[in-house]
Amino acid sequence: MRAIFRALMLLIVLAAAAAGGAWWWLNHPLELSQPVLELEIEPGTTPRGVAANVVKSGVQVDARLLYAWFRFSGKDRLIKAGNYELTTGLTPYVLLQKLARGEESLRALTLVEGWNWRQVRAALGREEFLRHDSATLSDEALMAALGRAGVVPEGRFFPDTYTYAKGSSDMAVLRRALHAMDRRLADAWAMRAANTPLKTPEEALILASIVEKETGKASDRALIAGVFSNRLRIGMLLQTDPTVIYGLGEKFDGNLRKRDLLTDTPWNTYTRAGLPPTPIAMPGKAALMAAVQPEQTKALYFVARGDGTSHFSASLDEHNRAVNRYQRGQQ
């Protein structure tokens, strides 16, 4: 009996030692070949293949031992495909939790208020971790792929910061930005002023894009929207430089000349009445709200003071005096 007892005790001690060793291994940081490693798991990769990929990425661990841990945990079938960032201090336990939860490494792309569509496409093209599925698509084909056939892309995407996993399609980012603008525009339109001269959400988007380009001063947005709303009500030309610049496209060299104001394009609000046919940029939330809830004002004119703010005038005479003062330096 004593021999049997000793054998049982030995087994218990060995089992405890093994359990202790396993616990130590699971919670001990793995050795990495670099402080930050990138692990890519393709869809359909087996748990054994995942363990092999972990080793190939630069983690100093026995792939067979790691695979055994995946199987023993019961979470081997929960491991998700994706792109992961492995950093110093990573343990086998934390690694499996990360893979089972699909905690991919995320990148961020910021679409800036006031950017036009050319700038958006250029920003997408610069993102090295995005898959550039839109690069070969025309604007028409791109919008059709997003379910908006016949819609011009200008102004249709909401300016914000969007996170994405490495290897994601740029179309997925655009789809999120498109739906974000849909929501923001719908919310703004639902809160429009009762006396707005705007007839549709599309007109609100166009006016908001003009307001966005006319000033970066938050306190002036609603007043500028009020000036344009007053002009729309009485049929007065909007005469806003940003629309002319937009119509010039890549020909604009940074210097707006008198001949540019006289050259007719669909976006020249000096030669054509009403709103231009499309937005001229991506408006942010503040510009959208200013367009649908403009400040009540008698002003029909405004001119930049040179400090980021604008001077507003109700009459042409007052406006001309303001132009002489702020633009020509005459008192």
C-alpha contacts under 8 A as a table, 3 or more apart, distances in Angstrom:
res1	aa1	res2	aa2	distance
1	M	4	I	5.13
1	M	5	F	6.11
2	R	5	F	4.98
2	R	6	R	6.09
3	A	6	R	5.11
3	A	7	A	6.18
4	I	7	A	5.06
4	I	8	L	6.21
5	F	8	L	5.13
5	F	9	M	6.17
6	R	9	M	5.09
6	R	10	L	6.10
7	A	10	L	5.03
7	A	11	L	6.22
8	L	11	L	5.07
8	L	12	I	6.17
9	M	12	I	5.00
9	M	13	V	6.12
10	L	13	V	5.08
10	L	14	L	6.08
11	L	14	L	5.05
11	L	15	A	5.95
12	I	15	A	5.03
12	I	16	A	6.05
13	V	16	A	5.07
13	V	17	A	6.06
14	L	17	A	4.99
14	L	18	A	6.02
15	A	18	A	4.99
15	A	19	A	6.02
16	A	19	A	4.96
16	A	20	G	5.94
17	A	20	G	4.96
17	A	21	G	5.99
18	A	21	G	4.99
18	A	22	A	6.06
19	A	22	A	5.02
19	A	23	W	6.07
20	G	23	W	5.06
20	G	24	W	6.11
21	G	24	W	5.05
21	G	25	W	6.15
22	A	25	W	5.09
22	A	26	L	6.10
23	W	26	L	5.21
23	W	27	N	6.29
24	W	27	N	5.38
24	W	28	H	5.79
25	W	28	H	5.16
25	W	92	P	7.47
26	L	91	T	6.22
26	L	92	P	5.05
26	L	93	Y	5.20
27	N	91	T	5.40
27	N	92	P	6.66
27	N	93	Y	6.19
28	H	91	T	5.50
28	H	92	P	7.55
29	P	88	T	7.53
29	P	89	G	4.84
29	P	90	L	5.14
29	P	91	T	4.38
29	P	92	P	7.50
30	L	59	V	6.90
30	L	60	Q	6.71
30	L	61	V	7.11
30	L	88	T	7.79
30	L	89	G	6.79
30	L	90	L	5.84
30	L	91	T	5.44
30	L	92	P	7.04
31	E	59	V	6.06
31	E	60	Q	5.22
31	E	61	V	7.53
31	E	88	T	7.68
32	L	35	P	6.53
32	L	36	V	7.87
32	L	37	L	7.64
32	L	58	G	5.86
32	L	59	V	4.66
32	L	60	Q	5.89
32	L	87	T	7.82
32	L	88	T	6.75
33	S	37	L	7.96
33	S	58	G	5.14
33	S	59	V	6.32
33	S	60	Q	7.17
34	Q	37	L	6.32
34	Q	58	G	7.32
35	P	87	T	5.69
35	P	88	T	5.34
36	V	85	E	6.78
36	V	86	L	5.67
36	V	87	T	4.62
36	V	88	T	6.78
37	L	57	S	6.48
37	L	58	G	6.81
37	L	85	E	5.80
37	L	86	L	4.95
37	L	87	T	6.39
38	E	57	S	6.49
38	E	83	N	7.03
38	E	84	Y	5.75
38	E	85	E	4.78
38	E	86	L	6.09
39	L	53	N	7.14
39	L	54	V	6.52
39	L	57	S	5.74
39	L	83	N	5.78
39	L	84	Y	4.99
39	L	85	E	6.24
39	L	86	L	7.06
40	E	53	N	7.54
40	E	81	A	7.63
40	E	82	G	5.94
40	E	83	N	4.55
40	E	84	Y	6.30
41	I	45	T	6.66
41	I	50	V	6.70
41	I	53	N	7.40
41	I	80	K	7.67
41	I	81	A	4.81
41	I	82	G	5.25
41	I	83	N	6.36
42	E	45	T	5.79
42	E	81	A	5.36
42	E	82	G	6.54
43	P	80	K	7.73
43	P	81	A	5.06
43	P	82	G	7.69
44	G	81	A	7.63
45	T	49	G	5.75
45	T	50	V	6.35
45	T	81	A	7.59
46	T	49	G	4.92
46	T	50	V	6.17
47	P	50	V	4.92
47	P	51	A	6.33
47	P	67	Y	6.59
47	P	70	F	7.07
47	P	71	R	7.97
47	P	76	D	5.82
47	P	77	R	7.18
47	P	79	I	7.45
48	R	51	A	5.20
48	R	52	A	6.38
48	R	63	A	7.85
48	R	64	R	7.87
48	R	67	Y	5.53
49	G	52	A	4.99
49	G	53	N	6.12
50	V	53	N	4.98
50	V	54	V	6.22
51	A	54	V	5.14
51	A	55	V	6.59
51	A	63	A	5.20
51	A	64	R	7.49
51	A	66	L	5.91
51	A	67	Y	5.52
52	A	55	V	5.26
52	A	56	K	6.28
52	A	63	A	5.51
53	N	56	K	4.88
53	N	57	S	6.05
54	V	57	S	5.21
54	V	58	G	6.94
54	V	59	V	6.01
54	V	63	A	7.74
55	V	58	G	5.49
55	V	59	V	4.88
55	V	60	Q	6.31
55	V	61	V	6.37
55	V	62	D	7.55
55	V	63	A	6.40
56	K	59	V	7.14
61	V	65	L	7.73
61	V	66	L	7.27
62	D	65	L	5.32
62	D	66	L	6.33
63	A	66	L	5.02
63	A	67	Y	6.03
64	R	67	Y	5.10
64	R	68	A	6.13
65	L	68	A	5.03
65	L	69	W	6.32
66	L	69	W	5.08
66	L	70	F	6.34
66	L	92	P	7.42
67	Y	70	F	4.99
67	Y	71	R	6.28
68	A	71	R	5.16
68	A	72	F	5.98
69	W	72	F	5.06
69	W	73	S	5.98
70	F	73	S	5.44
70	F	74	G	6.78
70	F	75	K	6.25
70	F	76	D	4.82
70	F	96	L	7.17
71	R	74	G	5.52
71	R	75	K	6.90
71	R	76	D	5.41
73	S	76	D	7.08
74	G	77	R	7.50
75	K	78	L	5.15
75	K	79	I	6.93
75	K	96	L	7.87
75	K	100	A	6.80
76	D	79	I	5.82
76	D	100	A	7.83
78	L	99	L	7.87
78	L	100	A	5.02
78	L	101	R	7.80
79	I	96	L	7.64
79	I	99	L	5.08
79	I	100	A	4.24
79	I	101	R	7.39
79	I	102	G	7.20
80	K	99	L	5.92
80	K	100	A	5.96
80	K	101	R	7.29
80	K	102	G	5.38
81	A	102	G	7.36
82	G	102	G	7.17
82	G	104	E	6.21
82	G	165	A	7.68
83	N	104	E	5.43
83	N	105	S	6.23
83	N	165	A	6.72
83	N	166	K	5.96
83	N	167	G	7.52
84	Y	103	E	7.06
84	Y	104	E	4.64
84	Y	105	S	4.93
85	E	104	E	7.01
85	E	105	S	5.26
86	L	90	L	6.90
87	T	90	L	6.06
90	L	94	V	6.29
90	L	95	L	6.43
91	T	94	V	5.21
91	T	95	L	6.00
92	P	95	L	5.02
92	P	96	L	6.32
93	Y	96	L	5.48
93	Y	97	Q	6.46
94	V	97	Q	5.04
94	V	98	K	6.12
95	L	98	K	5.16
95	L	99	L	6.28
96	L	99	L	5.10
96	L	100	A	5.93
97	Q	100	A	5.17
97	Q	101	R	6.03
98	K	101	R	5.34
98	K	102	G	6.03
98	K	103	E	5.21
98	K	104	E	7.87
99	L	102	G	5.08
99	L	103	E	6.46
100	A	103	E	7.94
104	E	165	A	6.25
105	S	165	A	5.95
105	S	166	K	7.01
106	L	163	T	5.98
106	L	164	Y	5.24
106	L	165	A	4.60
106	L	166	K	6.59
107	R	129	F	7.72
107	R	163	T	5.36
107	R	164	Y	5.31
107	R	165	A	6.09
107	R	166	K	6.72
108	A	161	T	6.45
108	A	162	Y	5.48
108	A	163	T	4.22
108	A	164	Y	6.24
109	L	127	E	7.73
109	L	161	T	5.53
109	L	162	Y	5.26
109	L	163	T	6.34
110	T	159	P	7.27
110	T	160	D	5.67
110	T	161	T	4.10
110	T	162	Y	6.24
111	L	115	W	7.40
111	L	120	V	6.80
111	L	123	A	7.89
111	L	158	F	7.61
111	L	159	P	4.63
111	L	160	D	5.29
111	L	161	T	6.23
112	V	115	W	5.71
112	V	159	P	5.18
112	V	160	D	6.61
112	V	282	M	7.83
113	E	159	P	5.23
113	E	160	D	7.79
113	E	212	E	7.40
113	E	281	A	7.86
113	E	282	M	5.70
113	E	283	P	5.68
113	E	284	G	5.48
114	G	209	S	7.24
114	G	212	E	5.87
114	G	213	K	5.90
114	G	281	A	5.18
114	G	282	M	5.08
114	G	283	P	5.88
114	G	284	G	7.69
115	W	119	Q	5.88
115	W	120	V	6.75
115	W	281	A	5.38
115	W	282	M	5.68
116	N	119	Q	5.42
116	N	120	V	6.48
116	N	154	E	6.48
116	N	155	G	7.02
116	N	280	I	6.45
116	N	281	A	4.29
116	N	282	M	6.22
117	W	120	V	4.96
117	W	121	R	6.29
117	W	153	P	6.83
117	W	154	E	5.22
117	W	155	G	7.14
117	W	281	A	6.97
117	W	282	M	7.99
118	R	121	R	5.28
118	R	122	A	6.20
119	Q	122	A	5.01
119	Q	123	A	6.12
120	V	123	A	5.13
120	V	124	L	6.31
121	R	124	L	5.14
121	R	125	G	6.22
122	A	125	G	5.04
122	A	126	R	6.41
123	A	126	R	5.20
123	A	127	E	6.73
124	L	127	E	5.45
124	L	130	L	7.70
124	L	132	H	7.56
124	L	170	D	6.73
125	G	128	E	7.56
125	G	132	H	6.86
125	G	135	A	7.42
127	E	130	L	5.59
128	E	131	R	7.91
129	F	166	K	5.02
129	F	167	G	5.68
129	F	168	S	7.61
130	L	166	K	6.18
130	L	167	G	5.16
130	L	168	S	5.36
130	L	169	S	5.80
130	L	170	D	5.84
131	R	167	G	5.42
131	R	168	S	5.63
131	R	169	S	4.55
131	R	170	D	5.87
132	H	135	A	5.52
132	H	169	S	6.25
132	H	170	D	5.58
132	H	171	M	7.89
133	D	136	T	7.06
133	D	137	L	7.84
133	D	169	S	6.11
133	D	170	D	6.23
133	D	171	M	6.52
134	S	137	L	5.19
134	S	142	L	6.52
134	S	170	D	6.66
134	S	171	M	6.31
137	L	140	E	7.81
137	L	141	A	5.65
137	L	142	L	5.56
138	S	141	A	5.14
138	S	142	L	5.98
139	D	142	L	5.09
139	D	143	M	6.20
139	D	152	V	7.59
139	D	153	P	6.92
140	E	143	M	5.38
140	E	144	A	6.21
140	E	149	A	6.87
140	E	150	G	6.78
140	E	151	V	7.75
140	E	152	V	7.52
141	A	144	A	5.03
141	A	145	A	6.13
141	A	149	A	7.66
142	L	145	A	5.10
142	L	146	L	6.39
143	M	146	L	4.97
143	M	147	G	6.35
143	M	148	R	5.05
143	M	149	A	5.49
143	M	150	G	7.35
143	M	151	V	6.63
143	M	152	V	7.51
143	M	153	P	6.75
144	A	147	G	5.00
144	A	148	R	5.06
144	A	149	A	3.97
144	A	150	G	7.21
145	A	148	R	7.33
145	A	149	A	7.61
146	L	149	A	7.79
146	L	171	M	7.76
146	L	175	R	6.47
148	R	151	V	5.57
152	V	156	R	7.73
152	V	278	T	7.44
153	P	156	R	5.42
153	P	157	F	7.61
154	E	157	F	7.72
154	E	278	T	7.05
154	E	279	P	5.91
154	E	280	I	6.45
154	E	281	A	6.22
154	E	282	M	7.18
155	G	158	F	7.60
155	G	205	L	7.41
155	G	206	I	7.82
155	G	209	S	7.08
155	G	278	T	8.00
155	G	279	P	5.36
155	G	280	I	6.55
155	G	281	A	4.95
155	G	282	M	4.21
155	G	283	P	6.83
156	R	178	L	5.92
156	R	181	M	6.31
156	R	182	D	7.85
156	R	282	M	6.92
157	F	174	L	7.09
157	F	177	A	4.82
157	F	178	L	4.49
157	F	179	H	7.68
157	F	180	A	7.18
157	F	181	M	5.45
157	F	282	M	6.50
158	F	177	A	5.09
158	F	178	L	6.41
158	F	180	A	5.76
158	F	181	M	4.52
158	F	184	R	7.96
158	F	282	M	6.44
158	F	283	P	7.20
158	F	284	G	6.78
159	P	177	A	7.33
159	P	282	M	6.37
159	P	283	P	7.15
159	P	284	G	6.07
160	D	177	A	7.79
162	Y	173	V	6.96
164	Y	168	S	6.44
164	Y	173	V	7.42
165	A	168	S	5.63
168	S	172	A	7.13
169	S	172	A	5.36
169	S	173	V	7.06
170	D	173	V	5.16
170	D	174	L	6.31
171	M	174	L	4.99
171	M	175	R	6.00
172	A	175	R	5.06
172	A	176	R	6.38
173	V	176	R	5.26
173	V	177	A	6.33
174	L	177	A	5.01
174	L	178	L	5.95
175	R	178	L	5.02
175	R	179	H	6.21
176	R	179	H	5.26
176	R	180	A	6.06
177	A	180	A	4.96
177	A	181	M	6.27
178	L	181	M	5.28
178	L	182	D	6.33
179	H	182	D	4.89
179	H	183	R	6.31
180	A	183	R	5.23
180	A	184	R	6.20
181	M	184	R	5.00
181	M	185	L	5.84
182	D	185	L	5.35
182	D	186	A	6.07
183	R	186	A	5.15
183	R	187	D	6.10
184	R	187	D	5.18
184	R	188	A	6.15
184	R	285	K	6.91
184	R	288	L	7.97
185	L	188	A	5.08
185	L	189	W	6.01
185	L	201	P	6.87
185	L	205	L	7.12
185	L	288	L	6.99
186	A	189	W	5.14
186	A	190	A	6.16
186	A	201	P	7.31
187	D	190	A	5.24
187	D	191	M	6.68
188	A	191	M	5.26
188	A	192	R	6.42
188	A	288	L	6.39
188	A	289	M	5.75
188	A	292	V	6.68
189	W	192	R	5.11
189	W	201	P	5.95
189	W	204	A	7.44
189	W	292	V	6.56
191	M	292	V	7.20
191	M	293	Q	7.65
192	R	196	T	7.03
192	R	292	V	4.54
192	R	293	Q	5.69
193	A	196	T	5.46
193	A	292	V	6.06
193	A	293	Q	5.31
193	A	294	P	7.82
196	T	199	K	7.90
196	T	229	S	7.15
196	T	292	V	6.83
196	T	293	Q	7.77
197	P	229	S	6.34
197	P	232	L	6.60
197	P	233	R	5.96
198	L	201	P	7.83
198	L	203	E	5.92
198	L	204	A	6.31
198	L	292	V	7.88
199	K	203	E	6.62
200	T	203	E	5.29
200	T	204	A	6.58
201	P	204	A	4.92
201	P	205	L	6.26
202	E	205	L	5.06
202	E	206	I	6.33
203	E	206	I	5.06
203	E	207	L	6.17
203	E	275	L	7.46
204	A	207	L	5.19
204	A	208	A	5.97
204	A	288	L	7.11
204	A	291	A	6.00
204	A	292	V	6.43
205	L	208	A	5.06
205	L	209	S	6.21
205	L	279	P	6.46
205	L	283	P	7.49
205	L	288	L	6.74
205	L	291	A	7.88
206	I	209	S	5.21
206	I	210	I	6.57
206	I	275	L	7.20
206	I	276	P	7.40
206	I	277	P	8.00
206	I	278	T	6.01
206	I	279	P	4.14
206	I	280	I	7.07
207	L	210	I	5.15
207	L	211	V	6.28
207	L	225	A	7.62
207	L	275	L	7.22
207	L	279	P	7.36
207	L	291	A	5.98
208	A	211	V	5.02
208	A	212	E	6.06
208	A	225	A	7.91
208	A	283	P	5.76
208	A	287	A	5.06
208	A	288	L	4.96
208	A	289	M	7.90
208	A	290	A	7.13
208	A	291	A	5.12
209	S	212	E	5.01
209	S	213	K	6.41
209	S	279	P	5.62
209	S	280	I	5.78
209	S	281	A	5.23
209	S	282	M	5.94
209	S	283	P	4.78
209	S	287	A	7.18
209	S	288	L	7.89
210	I	213	K	5.21
210	I	214	E	6.10
210	I	240	T	7.97
210	I	242	P	6.93
210	I	243	T	7.18
210	I	279	P	7.41
210	I	280	I	6.69
210	I	281	A	7.56
211	V	214	E	5.08
211	V	215	T	6.58
211	V	221	R	6.29
211	V	224	I	6.61
211	V	225	A	6.28
211	V	283	P	7.94
211	V	287	A	6.07
211	V	290	A	7.87
211	V	291	A	7.35
212	E	215	T	6.04
212	E	216	G	6.93
212	E	221	R	7.66
212	E	281	A	7.71
212	E	282	M	7.79
212	E	283	P	5.54
212	E	284	G	7.33
212	E	287	A	5.59
213	K	216	G	7.44
213	K	242	P	6.32
213	K	281	A	7.43
214	E	224	I	7.91
214	E	240	T	7.95
214	E	242	P	6.82
215	T	218	A	7.73
215	T	220	D	7.09
215	T	221	R	6.73
215	T	308	G	7.36
215	T	309	T	7.72
216	G	221	R	7.93
216	G	308	G	7.24
217	K	220	D	5.55
217	K	221	R	6.75
217	K	308	G	6.32
217	K	309	T	6.32
218	A	221	R	5.59
218	A	286	A	7.66
219	S	222	A	7.14
219	S	223	L	7.91
220	D	223	L	5.32
220	D	224	I	6.11
220	D	309	T	6.87
220	D	310	S	7.07
221	R	224	I	5.21
221	R	225	A	6.17
221	R	286	A	7.84
221	R	287	A	6.59
221	R	290	A	5.99
222	A	225	A	5.01
222	A	226	G	6.06
222	A	287	A	7.93
222	A	290	A	4.56
222	A	291	A	7.11
222	A	293	Q	7.13
222	A	294	P	4.68
222	A	295	E	5.04
223	L	226	G	4.80
223	L	227	V	6.32
223	L	294	P	6.37
223	L	295	E	5.16
223	L	296	Q	7.64
223	L	297	T	7.16
224	I	227	V	5.10
224	I	228	F	6.42
224	I	294	P	7.77
224	I	302	F	7.57
225	A	228	F	5.20
225	A	229	S	6.01
225	A	290	A	6.01
225	A	291	A	5.43
225	A	294	P	5.12
225	A	295	E	7.14
226	G	229	S	5.01
226	G	230	N	6.12
226	G	291	A	7.99
226	G	294	P	4.63
226	G	295	E	5.14
226	G	296	Q	6.11
226	G	297	T	6.17
226	G	299	A	7.61
227	V	230	N	5.16
227	V	231	R	6.32
227	V	297	T	7.24
227	V	298	K	7.68
227	V	299	A	5.62
227	V	300	L	4.96
227	V	301	Y	6.48
227	V	302	F	7.84
228	F	231	R	5.01
228	F	232	L	6.13
228	F	238	L	6.32
228	F	300	L	7.39
229	S	232	L	5.09
229	S	233	R	6.25
229	S	294	P	7.44
230	N	233	R	5.22
230	N	234	I	6.61
230	N	298	K	7.60
230	N	299	A	7.69
230	N	300	L	6.53
231	R	234	I	5.44
231	R	235	G	5.93
231	R	236	M	4.74
231	R	237	L	6.69
231	R	238	L	6.37
231	R	300	L	6.54
232	L	235	G	5.12
232	L	236	M	6.15
232	L	237	L	7.66
232	L	238	L	7.44
232	L	274	G	6.34
233	R	236	M	7.73
235	G	273	A	7.10
235	G	274	G	7.14
236	M	273	A	7.03
236	M	274	G	7.83
237	L	269	T	6.30
237	L	270	Y	6.32
237	L	271	T	7.84
237	L	272	R	7.01
237	L	273	A	5.07
237	L	274	G	6.56
238	L	269	T	5.58
238	L	270	Y	6.91
238	L	273	A	7.06
238	L	274	G	6.83
238	L	275	L	7.61
239	Q	268	N	7.77
239	Q	269	T	4.84
239	Q	270	Y	4.54
240	T	243	T	6.00
240	T	244	V	7.14
240	T	269	T	6.19
240	T	270	Y	7.27
241	D	244	V	5.17
241	D	245	I	6.26
241	D	261	L	7.96
241	D	269	T	7.95
242	P	245	I	5.02
242	P	246	Y	6.10
242	P	280	I	7.87
243	T	246	Y	5.00
243	T	247	G	6.24
243	T	267	W	5.36
243	T	268	N	5.94
243	T	269	T	6.60
243	T	276	P	7.49
243	T	280	I	6.62
244	V	247	G	5.07
244	V	248	L	6.40
244	V	260	D	7.26
244	V	261	L	6.71
244	V	265	T	7.80
244	V	267	W	5.87
244	V	268	N	4.67
244	V	269	T	6.81
244	V	270	Y	7.92
245	I	248	L	5.14
245	I	249	G	6.66
245	I	252	F	6.41
245	I	256	L	7.34
246	Y	249	G	5.26
246	Y	267	W	7.00
246	Y	280	I	6.23
247	G	265	T	6.06
247	G	266	P	7.06
247	G	267	W	5.17
247	G	268	N	6.59
248	L	251	K	5.53
248	L	252	F	5.54
248	L	260	D	7.97
249	G	252	F	5.98
250	E	253	D	7.70
252	F	255	N	7.10
252	F	256	L	7.51
253	D	256	L	7.91
256	L	260	D	6.43
256	L	261	L	7.84
257	R	260	D	5.22
257	R	261	L	6.82
258	K	261	L	5.18
258	K	262	L	6.57
259	R	262	L	5.05
259	R	263	T	6.09
260	D	263	T	5.10
261	L	264	D	7.76
261	L	268	N	7.13
261	L	270	Y	6.28
261	L	271	T	7.77
262	L	270	Y	7.17
262	L	271	T	6.83
263	T	268	N	7.61
263	T	271	T	7.83
264	D	267	W	7.97
264	D	268	N	5.88
264	D	271	T	5.99
264	D	272	R	7.83
265	T	268	N	5.19
266	P	272	R	7.38
266	P	276	P	6.40
266	P	277	P	6.79
267	W	272	R	7.73
267	W	276	P	4.93
267	W	277	P	6.92
268	N	271	T	5.64
268	N	272	R	6.10
268	N	276	P	7.45
269	T	272	R	4.98
269	T	273	A	6.23
269	T	274	G	7.32
269	T	275	L	7.40
269	T	276	P	6.97
270	Y	273	A	7.64
276	P	279	P	7.33
279	P	282	M	7.62
283	P	286	A	7.93
283	P	287	A	5.75
283	P	288	L	6.42
284	G	287	A	5.47
284	G	288	L	6.33
285	K	288	L	5.11
285	K	289	M	6.24
286	A	289	M	5.20
286	A	290	A	6.14
287	A	290	A	4.98
287	A	291	A	6.17
288	L	291	A	5.24
288	L	292	V	6.61
289	M	292	V	5.36
289	M	293	Q	5.76
289	M	294	P	7.85
290	A	293	Q	5.04
290	A	294	P	5.05
290	A	295	E	7.72
291	A	294	P	5.71
298	K	313	S	7.99
298	K	314	A	5.53
299	A	302	F	7.69
299	A	312	F	5.97
299	A	313	S	4.97
299	A	314	A	3.90
299	A	315	S	7.36
300	L	312	F	7.59
300	L	313	S	6.26
300	L	314	A	5.25
300	L	315	S	6.94
301	Y	312	F	5.74
301	Y	313	S	5.14
301	Y	314	A	6.46
301	Y	315	S	7.40
301	Y	316	L	7.41
301	Y	319	H	6.29
302	F	310	S	6.10
302	F	311	H	5.30
302	F	312	F	4.28
302	F	313	S	6.02
302	F	319	H	6.96
303	V	310	S	5.33
303	V	311	H	5.33
303	V	312	F	6.75
303	V	319	H	7.54
303	V	322	A	7.03
303	V	323	V	6.45
303	V	326	Y	7.70
304	A	307	D	7.65
304	A	308	G	6.93
304	A	309	T	6.03
304	A	310	S	4.31
304	A	311	H	6.32
304	A	326	Y	7.07
304	A	327	Q	7.73
305	R	308	G	6.76
305	R	309	T	5.77
305	R	310	S	5.26
305	R	311	H	6.36
305	R	326	Y	5.21
305	R	327	Q	7.43
306	G	309	T	6.96
306	G	310	S	7.95
306	G	326	Y	6.92
306	G	327	Q	7.93
311	H	322	A	7.07
312	F	319	H	7.46
313	S	316	L	7.39
313	S	318	E	5.83
313	S	319	H	5.34
314	A	318	E	7.15
314	A	319	H	7.57
315	S	318	E	5.37
315	S	319	H	6.23
316	L	319	H	4.89
316	L	320	N	6.06
317	D	320	N	5.16
317	D	321	R	6.35
318	E	321	R	5.18
318	E	322	A	6.27
319	H	322	A	4.98
319	H	323	V	6.16
320	N	323	V	4.98
320	N	324	N	6.20
321	R	324	N	5.11
321	R	325	R	6.22
322	A	325	R	5.04
322	A	326	Y	5.94
322	A	327	Q	7.81
323	V	326	Y	5.37
323	V	327	Q	5.13
323	V	328	R	6.66
324	N	327	Q	5.69
324	N	328	R	4.79
324	N	329	G	6.14
324	N	330	Q	5.10
324	N	331	Q	7.04
325	R	328	R	5.84
325	R	329	G	4.88
325	R	330	Q	4.62
325	R	331	Q	5.22
326	Y	329	G	5.69
326	Y	330	Q	7.55
